[in-house]
Amino acid sequence: MGDTTMKVDSETRDRFAALAAARGQSVRAYLAELAIEEENQFKLRKATQVFREVTTKEGIAEAFDAAFPDDAPTTAPARRRAARGRAA
């Protein structure tokens, strides 16, 4: 991969340098790691949003359990039995 030059103000450059030094990294290594971390956080936020949208749909848990009966949590039946036992 080739190198490129980015222009930032000296205050930003100094902040990056200080952060990199605190981690024992070069600015290049720090920025590369920072980019990966930010990409991962973006993907995680998006996945969380989609997860929340999907899990609020009526019957989704039951449909999932029906589609993947062998993958159902082992604690779920115990919770259901316990809930029924308390209601009785």
Secondary structure in CASP SS format (residue, H / E / C, confidence):
PFRMAT SS
TARGET T0000
AUTHOR 0000-0000-0000
METHOD secondary structure of the structure
MODEL  1
M C 1.00
G C 1.00
D C 1.00
T C 1.00
T C 1.00
M C 1.00
K C 1.00
V C 1.00
D C 1.00
S H 1.00
E H 1.00
T H 1.00
R H 1.00
D H 1.00
R H 1.00
F H 1.00
A H 1.00
A H 1.00
L H 1.00
A H 1.00
A H 1.00
A H 1.00
R C 1.00
G C 1.00
Q C 1.00
S C 1.00
V H 1.00
R H 1.00
A H 1.00
Y H 1.00
L H 1.00
A H 1.00
E H 1.00
L H 1.00
A H 1.00
I H 1.00
E H 1.00
E H 1.00
E H 1.00
N H 1.00
Q H 1.00
F H 1.00
K H 1.00
L H 1.00
R H 1.00
K H 1.00
A H 1.00
T H 1.00
Q H 1.00
V H 1.00
F H 1.00
R H 1.00
E H 1.00
V H 1.00
T H 1.00
T C 1.00
K C 1.00
E C 1.00
G C 1.00
I H 1.00
A H 1.00
E H 1.00
A H 1.00
F H 1.00
D H 1.00
A H 1.00
A H 1.00
F C 1.00
P H 1.00
D H 1.00
D H 1.00
A C 1.00
P C 1.00
T C 1.00
T H 1.00
A H 1.00
P H 1.00
A H 1.00
R H 1.00
R H 1.00
R H 1.00
A H 1.00
A H 1.00
R H 1.00
G H 1.00
R H 1.00
A H 1.00
A C 1.00
END
